[in-house]
Amino acid sequence: MDFDRIVARRGTASFKWDLYGENILPLWVADMDFPSPPPVVEALRRRAEHGVYGYTLVSESFTDALRADVERRHGWRIEPEWLVWLPSVVPGLNLCCRAFAGAGDDVMTVTPVYPPFLEAPPDQQRRLLTVPVRDAGGRWELPFEAMEAALTRRTRVLLFCHPHNPLGRVWRRDEVAAVVGFCRRHGLVLCSDEIHCDLALDDLAHIPSATVDAAAPELTVTLMSPSKTYNLPGLDFAFAIVPDEGLRARFTAAAAGVLPFPGCFALAAAEVAYREGEPWLAELLAYLRGNRDALEGFVRASLPRVTMTHVEATYLAWLDVRGLRLEDPAAACRRAGVALSDGADFGAPGFLRLNFACPRATLDEALTRLAPVLGG
Ligand SMILES: Cc1ncc(COP(=O)(O)O)c(C=O)c1O
């Protein structure tokens, strides 16, 4: 794969590229500027050429490929009946709020976090409880003491981002075990968003929350998708893994009649990605690692008042620009010709999120543009 190749995306109704003007390099929303693995593109071409796009069955072969992928990558044997199909992960976050908390109950999450974690509880008429992450001197840690202190008698759900967007942390086994223990002690359902689980850049194992101890499956809903791993978010497919029958009944009841069945293109693409995507993914991770290291080096050398914590997983960097005292850092970057995500949307004003899943030349050009604004 030639990840250096620049594929023009402007004018393709790309959310990332066509939202802002012609002169802006978009390093914001979390999709990648790389084509999907060649066997995936070929499978979609074949499916398109068939010409008939009717209602589609989720085949046994598809489910087998998905289960084999989760077992091979993450050591988790899942049963077919645990799977609930979703059009994307965000509805899964909302369904967890709706299914496991009542109107006016509380849903907890740790901030900063991917904005739909903050939006789902109020959108479902639940109360949002946020607990700021702990800054342990350049390393982000889960704030267990503050989480205990923030609990109310009406707290029912913990929305957990694992690996974490935007902090880039791969939570270690002891941390995941502590999250599961916290939920168990307090009777919470753990909604574990593991969409970034295949994107560890360092040599770190992803530990699915539901595997951390024998009873963890009883309280866990895990959300996954091939969309980040293989860059398929425009195909609208994700799934929940809900081993516990009681939780699954509540989850599917909350979804009844509202969610579509998976589409033929998503299924065609995802099955091939699971079966044949591995070599591409290994190359992708090596390329992303190179971009991350280049970015870390640039921040250290050229942006003395900006700090970037080490990105263990994801292709998203979290930049602390509070030291620059800019009134609106994201707007200042756009004026310089680069769109980044505004930390305020993640619950952390004064931060910016930079998506480095692009050809190195695009990243270099963006950094050249950003240097005068963030280098001060
Ligand atoms: C943690 C997390 N969850 C969910 C999503 C979105 O997933 P989907 O497009 O499947 O709703 C993202 C996208 O960036 C994400 O970072």
The ligand as an SDF file (V2000), in Angstrom:
LIG
                    3D

 16 16  0  0  0  0  0  0  0  0999 V2000
  -14.9640    6.6500   20.4790 C   0  0  0  0  0  0  0  0  0  0  0  0
  -15.8030    6.7740   19.2570 C   0  0  0  0  0  0  0  0  0  0  0  0
  -17.0100    6.1950   19.2030 N   0  0  0  0  0  0  0  0  0  0  0  0
  -17.7920    6.2740   18.1190 C   0  0  0  0  0  0  0  0  0  0  0  0
  -17.3810    6.9750   16.9970 C   0  0  0  0  0  0  0  0  0  0  0  0
  -18.2730    7.0840   15.8240 C   0  0  0  0  0  0  0  0  0  0  0  0
  -18.6590    5.8700   15.4290 O   0  0  0  0  0  0  0  0  0  0  0  0
  -19.8110    5.7120   14.3510 P   0  0  0  0  0  0  0  0  0  0  0  0
  -19.4430    6.5350   13.1660 O   0  0  0  0  0  0  0  0  0  0  0  0
  -19.8050    4.2450   14.1060 O   0  0  0  0  0  0  0  0  0  0  0  0
  -21.0760    6.1940   15.0130 O   0  0  0  0  0  0  0  0  0  0  0  0
  -16.1310    7.5860   16.9950 C   0  0  0  0  0  0  0  0  0  0  0  0
  -15.6910    8.3490   15.8180 C   0  0  0  0  0  0  0  0  0  0  0  0
  -14.7590    9.0740   15.8530 O   0  0  0  0  0  0  0  0  0  0  0  0
  -15.3340    7.4880   18.1410 C   0  0  0  0  0  0  0  0  0  0  0  0
  -14.1270    8.0520   18.1940 O   0  0  0  0  0  0  0  0  0  0  0  0
  1  2  1  0
  2  3  1  0
  2 15  2  0
  3  4  2  0
  4  5  1  0
  5  6  1  0
  5 12  2  0
  6  7  1  0
  7  8  1  0
  8  9  2  0
  8 10  1  0
  8 11  1  0
 12 13  1  0
 12 15  1  0
 13 14  2  0
 15 16  1  0
M  END
$$$$
